[in-house]
């Protein structure tokens, strides 16, 4: 199961890179075309916007998995272990609750916009909101698994809040001050 999840998140990282490269290339191409030829590609703005939206959604899922989201753990790490567990569990339950709200709202927008399309590309508008559903479900599942790790696998809170570095970052910072 872990191998499957690692492959899944590797695919997400690749999609993030593809969306970022496509967004940069389209914006650059459009700027050059407008500057040199006084003509721009009308569809490139919408495709760039879609790439940015998907980039943010997928990046949020990746950040939640690697614990790279905004977290202020000063109080949590200064209290005894039992209080740490209570605070961490409360935070994860709040994340699940907020992601349920996110998912329900995004699903409502999927249903509301199922017949709408973007003007120049004809891209179905409800697909954008469906990615919001995937975001909410994914982060809620990650938070639920964090609770399982806390209570079932007895992982210490200090280990759970530690930022999990990627394989490239395992050696520490690239530059050191001497």
Secondary structure, 3 states (H helix, E strand, C coil): CHHHHHHHHHHHHHHHHHHHHHHHHHHHHHHHHHHHHCCCCHHHHHHHHHHHHHHHHHHHHHHHHHCCCCCCCHHHHHCCHHHHHHHHHHHHHHHHHHHHHHHHHHHHHHHHCCCCECCCCCCEHHHHHHHHHHHHHHHHHHHHHHHHHHHCCCCCHHHHCCCCCCHHHCCCCCCCCC
